[in-house]
């Protein structure tokens, strides 16, 4: 994703990578607990958006979502398979939330707040 964003004009120095975010639950939990994120706008594929926004919110991050639905018309069979996959992923997310599973955490990082400060945004 980093390479895509930079290739399309994203400022590489302001893109924070999470190398231990192995699934949506891990990424959400790590964003809050490691990177100090307490609010965000989530941009994702439309089929993934409801589960992702619900997960972020359940883990205490104020979240607004924006979904991209273009793939649905371009690749309908892929869209269907990803939508079906979301059912299983939703059950896994419920299990993660109920159990309070700890993802790989590591030390707190300031990379998100550093990127915001470089842009003059107070975290």
QUIDA-V191698 format. One record per pair of residues at least 24 apart in sequence whose ideal C-beta (glycine too) atoms are under 7 Angstrom apart, sorted by the first residue. I is the first residue (numbers start at 1). J is the second residue. D is the distance in whole Angstrom. If there is no record, write none. Layout:
# QUIDA-V191698
((I;J;D) (I;J;D))
This chain:
# QUIDA-V191698
((14;115;4) (14;118;7) (14;119;7) (16;111;5) (16;112;5) (16;115;6) (20;104;4) (20;106;6) (24;51;7) (24;52;5) (24;55;5) (24;93;7) (25;55;6) (25;93;6) (25;96;4) (25;103;7) (26;103;4) (28;55;5) (28;56;5) (28;59;5) (28;61;7) (29;59;6) (29;103;5) (30;103;6) (30;105;7) (31;61;6) (32;59;6) (32;60;6) (32;61;5) (33;105;6) (34;105;6) (34;106;6) (34;108;6) (34;109;6) (35;109;6) (35;111;7) (35;112;4) (36;108;7) (36;112;6) (36;113;6) (37;61;6) (37;112;6) (38;62;7) (41;66;6) (45;71;6) (46;72;7) (47;79;6) (47;82;5) (47;83;5) (47;86;6) (48;86;7) (51;86;6) (51;89;6) (51;90;5) (51;93;6) (55;93;6) (58;97;5))
